[in-house]
Amino acid sequence: MSDWVMYGIGYLAQILFSGRLFVQWFLSEKHKRIITPSLFWKLSLLASFLLFVYGYLRNDFAIMLGQSLTYFIYVRNLHLQGEWQKSPWWFRTFLLIFPVLIVIYGYNNGEYDLNALFHNEDIPNWLLWLGVVAQVLFTFRFVYQWIYSERKKISHLPVGFWRLSALGATLIIVYALYRHDPVLLIGHGAGLIIYIRNIFIGKNEVAD
Protein backbone atom coordinates (compact mmCIF):
# COMPACT_ATOMS: atom_id res chain seq x y z
CA MET A 1 0.00 0.00 0.00
CA SER A 2 1.33 3.46 -0.89
CA ASP A 3 2.37 5.90 1.81
CA TRP A 4 -0.24 8.48 0.84
CA VAL A 5 -3.05 5.96 1.42
CA MET A 6 -1.56 4.92 4.76
CA TYR A 7 -1.11 8.50 5.95
CA GLY A 8 -4.53 9.38 4.56
CA ILE A 9 -6.09 6.78 6.87
CA GLY A 10 -4.08 8.11 9.80
CA TYR A 11 -4.98 11.74 9.14
CA LEU A 12 -8.67 10.87 8.72
CA ALA A 13 -8.58 9.11 12.10
CA GLN A 14 -6.98 12.15 13.74
CA ILE A 15 -9.48 14.49 12.09
CA LEU A 16 -12.30 12.44 13.62
CA PHE A 17 -10.57 12.37 17.00
CA SER A 18 -10.10 16.14 16.84
CA GLY A 19 -13.69 16.56 15.70
CA ARG A 20 -15.01 14.76 18.78
CA LEU A 21 -12.92 17.01 21.01
CA PHE A 22 -14.07 20.22 19.34
CA VAL A 23 -17.73 19.16 19.64
CA GLN A 24 -17.25 18.33 23.31
CA TRP A 25 -15.25 21.52 23.94
CA PHE A 26 -17.83 23.74 22.21
CA LEU A 27 -20.71 22.27 24.21
CA SER A 28 -18.76 22.48 27.47
CA GLU A 29 -17.89 26.14 26.89
CA LYS A 30 -21.53 26.83 26.05
CA HIS A 31 -22.90 25.17 29.19
CA LYS A 32 -20.00 26.16 31.47
CA ARG A 33 -19.53 22.55 32.58
CA ILE A 34 -18.08 19.37 31.12
CA ILE A 35 -20.52 17.89 28.58
CA THR A 36 -20.26 14.37 27.14
CA PRO A 37 -22.35 14.15 23.93
CA SER A 38 -23.06 10.80 22.26
CA LEU A 39 -21.36 12.10 19.11
CA PHE A 40 -18.10 12.09 21.09
CA TRP A 41 -18.28 8.31 21.45
CA LYS A 42 -19.52 7.67 17.90
CA LEU A 43 -16.61 9.58 16.39
CA SER A 44 -14.25 7.90 18.87
CA LEU A 45 -15.33 4.44 17.75
CA LEU A 46 -14.83 5.15 14.06
CA ALA A 47 -11.53 6.99 14.58
CA SER A 48 -10.19 4.23 16.83
CA PHE A 49 -10.76 1.61 14.16
CA LEU A 50 -9.05 3.72 11.49
CA LEU A 51 -6.06 4.47 13.70
CA PHE A 52 -5.72 0.77 14.51
CA VAL A 53 -5.51 0.10 10.77
CA TYR A 54 -2.93 2.90 10.44
CA GLY A 55 -0.84 1.38 13.25
CA TYR A 56 -1.02 -2.03 11.57
CA LEU A 57 0.15 -0.60 8.25
CA ARG A 58 3.09 1.09 10.00
CA ASN A 59 3.95 -2.00 12.07
CA ASP A 60 3.61 0.21 15.13
CA PHE A 61 2.69 -1.87 18.18
CA ALA A 62 2.23 1.15 20.49
CA ILE A 63 -0.51 2.62 18.28
CA MET A 64 -2.30 -0.71 17.86
CA LEU A 65 -2.19 -1.40 21.59
CA GLY A 66 -3.70 1.97 22.48
CA GLN A 67 -6.63 1.58 20.10
CA SER A 68 -7.40 -2.04 20.91
CA LEU A 69 -7.71 -1.19 24.61
CA THR A 70 -10.21 1.64 24.13
CA TYR A 71 -12.42 0.38 21.29
CA PHE A 72 -14.85 -1.53 23.48
CA ILE A 73 -14.92 1.19 26.13
CA TYR A 74 -16.34 3.49 23.47
CA VAL A 75 -19.01 0.88 22.78
CA ARG A 76 -19.85 0.62 26.48
CA ASN A 77 -20.26 4.39 26.81
CA LEU A 78 -22.67 4.43 23.87
CA HIS A 79 -24.56 1.67 25.68
CA LEU A 80 -24.71 3.74 28.88
CA GLN A 81 -26.12 6.65 26.90
CA GLY A 82 -28.75 4.44 25.30
CA GLU A 83 -27.38 5.08 21.81
CA TRP A 84 -25.87 1.65 21.17
CA GLN A 85 -29.26 -0.05 21.48
CA LYS A 86 -30.72 2.20 18.78
CA SER A 87 -28.48 0.77 16.05
CA PRO A 88 -29.60 -2.32 14.07
CA TRP A 89 -28.44 -5.60 15.62
CA TRP A 90 -26.47 -6.57 12.50
CA PHE A 91 -24.55 -3.28 12.59
CA ARG A 92 -23.71 -3.72 16.28
CA THR A 93 -22.56 -7.28 15.63
CA PHE A 94 -20.38 -6.10 12.74
CA LEU A 95 -18.69 -3.44 14.88
CA LEU A 96 -18.02 -5.91 17.68
CA ILE A 97 -16.52 -8.75 15.65
CA PHE A 98 -14.90 -6.99 12.68
CA PRO A 99 -11.69 -5.89 14.50
CA VAL A 100 -11.26 -9.43 15.83
CA LEU A 101 -11.80 -10.93 12.39
CA ILE A 102 -9.14 -8.65 10.90
CA VAL A 103 -6.57 -9.82 13.43
CA ILE A 104 -7.47 -13.50 12.88
CA TYR A 105 -7.38 -13.11 9.10
CA GLY A 106 -4.06 -11.28 9.13
CA TYR A 107 -2.46 -13.83 11.44
CA ASN A 108 -3.65 -16.88 9.50
CA ASN A 109 -2.47 -15.41 6.19
CA GLY A 110 0.96 -14.49 7.47
CA GLU A 111 0.30 -10.76 7.26
CA TYR A 112 0.29 -10.18 10.99
CA ASP A 113 3.97 -10.41 11.88
CA LEU A 114 4.51 -10.15 15.64
CA ASN A 115 8.27 -10.13 15.17
CA ALA A 116 7.97 -7.05 12.94
CA LEU A 117 5.91 -5.30 15.59
CA PHE A 118 8.39 -5.86 18.41
CA HIS A 119 11.60 -5.66 16.35
CA ASN A 120 10.96 -2.79 13.99
CA GLU A 121 14.30 -1.41 12.74
CA ASP A 122 12.82 2.11 12.79
CA ILE A 123 11.86 1.88 16.48
CA PRO A 124 14.66 1.17 19.00
CA ASN A 125 13.62 -0.66 22.18
CA TRP A 126 13.71 2.40 24.42
CA LEU A 127 11.46 4.30 22.00
CA LEU A 128 9.10 1.33 21.70
CA TRP A 129 8.71 1.24 25.48
CA LEU A 130 8.24 4.99 25.64
CA GLY A 131 5.43 4.63 23.10
CA VAL A 132 3.90 1.71 24.99
CA VAL A 133 4.00 3.56 28.34
CA ALA A 134 2.55 6.68 26.73
CA GLN A 135 -0.25 4.73 25.05
CA VAL A 136 -1.07 2.73 28.19
CA LEU A 137 -1.24 5.92 30.25
CA PHE A 138 -3.29 7.66 27.57
CA THR A 139 -5.56 4.62 27.37
CA PHE A 140 -5.92 4.38 31.16
CA ARG A 141 -7.85 7.65 31.05
CA PHE A 142 -10.69 5.73 29.43
CA VAL A 143 -10.40 2.91 31.96
CA TYR A 144 -10.70 5.57 34.66
CA GLN A 145 -13.64 7.15 32.82
CA TRP A 146 -15.28 3.76 32.38
CA ILE A 147 -15.02 2.90 36.09
CA TYR A 148 -16.29 6.37 37.00
CA SER A 149 -19.24 6.07 34.61
CA GLU A 150 -20.14 2.57 35.77
CA ARG A 151 -20.12 3.78 39.36
CA LYS A 152 -22.30 6.78 38.53
CA LYS A 153 -24.42 4.84 35.97
CA ILE A 154 -23.96 7.66 33.46
CA SER A 155 -21.49 8.35 30.66
CA HIS A 156 -19.36 11.29 31.80
CA LEU A 157 -15.84 12.68 31.28
CA PRO A 158 -14.61 13.67 34.77
CA VAL A 159 -11.75 16.06 35.48
CA GLY A 160 -9.40 13.15 36.17
CA PHE A 161 -9.93 11.99 32.60
CA TRP A 162 -8.63 15.29 31.24
CA ARG A 163 -5.62 15.29 33.57
CA LEU A 164 -4.60 11.83 32.38
CA SER A 165 -5.25 12.96 28.80
CA ALA A 166 -2.87 15.89 29.13
CA LEU A 167 -0.10 13.78 30.67
CA GLY A 168 -0.49 10.95 28.16
CA ALA A 169 -0.65 13.31 25.19
CA THR A 170 2.57 15.02 26.29
CA LEU A 171 4.42 11.69 26.31
CA ILE A 172 2.96 10.68 22.94
CA ILE A 173 4.10 13.99 21.46
CA VAL A 174 7.64 13.20 22.64
CA TYR A 175 7.31 9.73 21.06
CA ALA A 176 6.00 11.26 17.81
CA LEU A 177 8.94 13.66 17.61
CA TYR A 178 11.47 10.82 17.82
CA ARG A 179 9.36 8.63 15.53
CA HIS A 180 8.94 11.43 12.97
CA ASP A 181 5.21 10.70 12.92
CA PRO A 182 3.23 13.76 11.72
CA VAL A 183 -0.12 12.02 12.29
CA LEU A 184 0.48 11.57 16.02
CA LEU A 185 2.19 14.95 16.40
CA ILE A 186 -0.60 17.00 14.84
CA GLY A 187 -3.41 15.02 16.45
CA HIS A 188 -2.10 15.07 19.99
CA GLY A 189 -0.67 18.58 19.75
CA ALA A 190 -4.11 19.98 18.96
CA GLY A 191 -5.78 17.76 21.55
CA LEU A 192 -3.46 18.87 24.36
CA ILE A 193 -4.91 22.40 24.23
CA ILE A 194 -8.46 21.09 24.67
CA TYR A 195 -7.42 18.73 27.47
CA ILE A 196 -5.94 21.60 29.44
CA ARG A 197 -8.99 23.78 28.82
CA ASN A 198 -11.33 21.06 30.08
CA ILE A 199 -9.30 20.81 33.28
CA PHE A 200 -10.07 24.47 33.94
CA ILE A 201 -13.73 24.09 32.96
CA GLY A 202 -14.18 21.19 35.32
CA LYS A 203 -12.19 22.53 38.28
CA ASN A 204 -15.35 23.79 39.99
CA GLU A 205 -17.26 20.52 39.60
CA VAL A 206 -17.65 18.08 42.44
CA ALA A 207 -14.35 16.31 43.03
CA ASP A 208 -14.21 13.01 41.21
C-alpha positions in Angstrom: 0.0 0.0 0.0 1.3 3.5 -0.9 2.4 5.9 1.8 -0.2 8.5 0.8 -3.1 6.0 1.4 -1.6 4.9 4.8 -1.1 8.5 5.9 -4.5 9.4 4.6 -6.1 6.8 6.9 -4.1 8.1 9.8 -5.0 11.7 9.1 -8.7 10.9 8.7 -8.6 9.1 12.1 -7.0 12.1 13.7 -9.5 14.5 12.1 -12.3 12.4 13.6 -10.6 12.4 17.0 -10.1 16.1 16.8 -13.7 16.6 15.7 -15.0 14.8 18.8 -12.9 17.0 21.0 -14.1 20.2 19.3 -17.7 19.2 19.6 -17.2 18.3 23.3 -15.3 21.5 23.9 -17.8 23.7 22.2 -20.7 22.3 24.2 -18.8 22.5 27.5 -17.9 26.1 26.9 -21.5 26.8 26.0 -22.9 25.2 29.2 -20.0 26.2 31.5 -19.5 22.6 32.6 -18.1 19.4 31.1 -20.5 17.9 28.6 -20.3 14.4 27.1 -22.3 14.1 23.9 -23.1 10.8 22.3 -21.4 12.1 19.1 -18.1 12.1 21.1 -18.3 8.3 21.4 -19.5 7.7 17.9 -16.6 9.6 16.4 -14.3 7.9 18.9 -15.3 4.4 17.8 -14.8 5.2 14.1 -11.5 7.0 14.6 -10.2 4.2 16.8 -10.8 1.6 14.2 -9.1 3.7 11.5 -6.1 4.5 13.7 -5.7 0.8 14.5 -5.5 0.1 10.8 -2.9 2.9 10.4 -0.8 1.4 13.2 -1.0 -2.0 11.6 0.1 -0.6 8.3 3.1 1.1 10.0 3.9 -2.0 12.1 3.6 0.2 15.1 2.7 -1.9 18.2 2.2 1.1 20.5 -0.5 2.6 18.3 -2.3 -0.7 17.9 -2.2 -1.4 21.6 -3.7 2.0 22.5 -6.6 1.6 20.1 -7.4 -2.0 20.9 -7.7 -1.2 24.6 -10.2 1.6 24.1 -12.4 0.4 21.3 -14.8 -1.5 23.5 -14.9 1.2 26.1 -16.3 3.5 23.5 -19.0 0.9 22.8 -19.8 0.6 26.5 -20.3 4.4 26.8 -22.7 4.4 23.9 -24.6 1.7 25.7 -24.7 3.7 28.9 -26.1 6.7 26.9 -28.8 4.4 25.3 -27.4 5.1 21.8 -25.9 1.7 21.2 -29.3 -0.1 21.5 -30.7 2.2 18.8 -28.5 0.8 16.1 -29.6 -2.3 14.1 -28.4 -5.6 15.6 -26.5 -6.6 12.5 -24.6 -3.3 12.6 -23.7 -3.7 16.3 -22.6 -7.3 15.6 -20.4 -6.1 12.7 -18.7 -3.4 14.9 -18.0 -5.9 17.7 -16.5 -8.7 15.6 -14.9 -7.0 12.7 -11.7 -5.9 14.5 -11.3 -9.4 15.8 -11.8 -10.9 12.4 -9.1 -8.6 10.9 -6.6 -9.8 13.4 -7.5 -13.5 12.9 -7.4 -13.1 9.1 -4.1 -11.3 9.1 -2.5 -13.8 11.4 -3.7 -16.9 9.5 -2.5 -15.4 6.2 1.0 -14.5 7.5 0.3 -10.8 7.3 0.3 -10.2 11.0 4.0 -10.4 11.9 4.5 -10.2 15.6 8.3 -10.1 15.2 8.0 -7.1 12.9 5.9 -5.3 15.6 8.4 -5.9 18.4 11.6 -5.7 16.4 11.0 -2.8 14.0 14.3 -1.4 12.7 12.8 2.1 12.8 11.9 1.9 16.5 14.7 1.2 19.0 13.6 -0.7 22.2 13.7 2.4 24.4 11.5 4.3 22.0 9.1 1.3 21.7 8.7 1.2 25.5 8.2 5.0 25.6 5.4 4.6 23.1 3.9 1.7 25.0 4.0 3.6 28.3 2.6 6.7 26.7 -0.3 4.7 25.0 -1.1 2.7 28.2 -1.2 5.9 30.2 -3.3 7.7 27.6 -5.6 4.6 27.4 -5.9 4.4 31.2 -7.9 7.7 31.0 -10.7 5.7 29.4 -10.4 2.9 32.0 -10.7 5.6 34.7 -13.6 7.2 32.8 -15.3 3.8 32.4 -15.0 2.9 36.1 -16.3 6.4 37.0 -19.2 6.1 34.6 -20.1 2.6 35.8 -20.1 3.8 39.4 -22.3 6.8 38.5 -24.4 4.8 36.0 -24.0 7.7 33.5 -21.5 8.3 30.7 -19.4 11.3 31.8 -15.8 12.7 31.3 -14.6 13.7 34.8 -11.8 16.1 35.5 -9.4 13.2 36.2 -9.9 12.0 32.6 -8.6 15.3 31.2 -5.6 15.3 33.6 -4.6 11.8 32.4 -5.2 13.0 28.8 -2.9 15.9 29.1 -0.1 13.8 30.7 -0.5 11.0 28.2 -0.7 13.3 25.2 2.6 15.0 26.3 4.4 11.7 26.3 3.0 10.7 22.9 4.1 14.0 21.5 7.6 13.2 22.6 7.3 9.7 21.1 6.0 11.3 17.8 8.9 13.7 17.6 11.5 10.8 17.8 9.4 8.6 15.5 8.9 11.4 13.0 5.2 10.7 12.9 3.2 13.8 11.7 -0.1 12.0 12.3 0.5 11.6 16.0 2.2 14.9 16.4 -0.6 17.0 14.8 -3.4 15.0 16.4 -2.1 15.1 20.0 -0.7 18.6 19.7 -4.1 20.0 19.0 -5.8 17.8 21.5 -3.5 18.9 24.4 -4.9 22.4 24.2 -8.5 21.1 24.7 -7.4 18.7 27.5 -5.9 21.6 29.4 -9.0 23.8 28.8 -11.3 21.1 30.1 -9.3 20.8 33.3 -10.1 24.5 33.9 -13.7 24.1 33.0 -14.2 21.2 35.3 -12.2 22.5 38.3 -15.4 23.8 40.0 -17.3 20.5 39.6 -17.7 18.1 42.4 -14.4 16.3 43.0 -14.2 13.0 41.2 
